[in-house]
Amino acid sequence: MIIGSCRNGTVLNFRCRKTFRARFPQITIARDETQFARVVAAAFSQRRKTVRNSLRGLIAEPAFAALGISPAARAQELSVAQFIALADHLTGLPEKTD
């Protein structure tokens, strides 16, 4: 409750109906930052290319389906979590289950 007063001496009471709770975003970190940087740089290295074409030398096409990523997507359409999944796939580490 907030209590205030006006110049004429009237006391005002304000009640906040909504409560606000802080929410922190979930942060996902790549297991191998060097591999993550390599995947991101390769994905964005050429304009208007699909991730299938830009990552052709790094990731086999069946891996995209296994990770739930469309190979026809462009780099700007992928989320950070999807880039992390691609990098983790390259390092050969199993996916996190948190």
JODA-V225535 format. One record per residue. N is the residue number from 1. SS is DSSP state (h for helix, s for strand, l for the rest). PHI is phi in degrees with one decimal (* if undefined). OMEGA is omega in whole degrees, 0 to 359 (NA if undefined). Layout:
<<N:SS:PHI:OMEGA> <N:SS:PHI:OMEGA>>
This chain:
<<1:l:*:177> <2:s:-114.7:179> <3:s:-113.6:179> <4:s:-137.7:178> <5:s:-138.0:178> <6:l:-94.4:180> <7:l:-64.1:182> <8:l:-84.7:177> <9:l:93.1:179> <10:l:-71.1:179> <11:s:-89.8:180> <12:s:-112.0:176> <13:s:-117.3:177> <14:s:-121.7:176> <15:l:-117.3:177> <16:l:-86.1:180> <17:l:-86.8:182> <18:l:-97.6:173> <19:l:-106.4:182> <20:l:-111.5:177> <21:l:-120.2:179> <22:l:-73.7:177> <23:l:-121.2:180> <24:l:-104.1:180> <25:l:-68.4:176> <26:l:-78.3:182> <27:l:-103.9:177> <28:l:-109.6:184> <29:l:-117.4:177> <30:l:-69.0:181> <31:l:-73.0:178> <32:l:-127.4:185> <33:h:-65.1:179> <34:h:-65.7:178> <35:h:-66.2:178> <36:h:-61.3:180> <37:h:-62.8:179> <38:h:-64.9:180> <39:h:-65.3:181> <40:h:-64.2:179> <41:h:-62.7:180> <42:h:-68.0:181> <43:h:-65.6:182> <44:l:-98.1:186> <45:l:-71.1:181> <46:l:-125.1:180> <47:l:-72.8:172> <48:l:52.9:176> <49:l:-107.4:175> <50:s:-77.9:179> <51:h:-64.9:176> <52:h:-58.5:182> <53:h:-77.2:184> <54:h:-75.6:179> <55:l:-108.3:185> <56:l:-54.9:181> <57:l:-76.7:184> <58:l:-101.6:189> <59:l:-126.9:178> <60:l:-74.3:183> <61:h:-59.2:179> <62:h:-62.0:180> <63:h:-66.0:179> <64:h:-61.5:179> <65:h:-65.3:180> <66:h:-64.3:180> <67:h:-91.9:180> <68:l:75.9:181> <69:l:-113.8:178> <70:l:-74.0:178> <71:l:-68.5:179> <72:l:-85.9:179> <73:l:-73.4:175> <74:s:-97.3:186> <75:h:-57.5:182> <76:h:-69.6:180> <77:h:-88.6:181> <78:l:-83.8:176> <79:l:-86.6:177> <80:h:-61.2:180> <81:h:-61.9:178> <82:h:-69.4:175> <83:h:-64.7:178> <84:h:-63.7:178> <85:h:-61.7:178> <86:h:-64.6:179> <87:h:-64.5:179> <88:h:-65.5:177> <89:h:-63.6:179> <90:h:-67.2:180> <91:h:-77.8:178> <92:l:81.4:180> <93:l:-88.0:177> <94:l:-66.3:180> <95:l:-66.8:176> <96:l:-70.5:179> <97:l:-115.1:180> <98:l:-73.9:NA>>
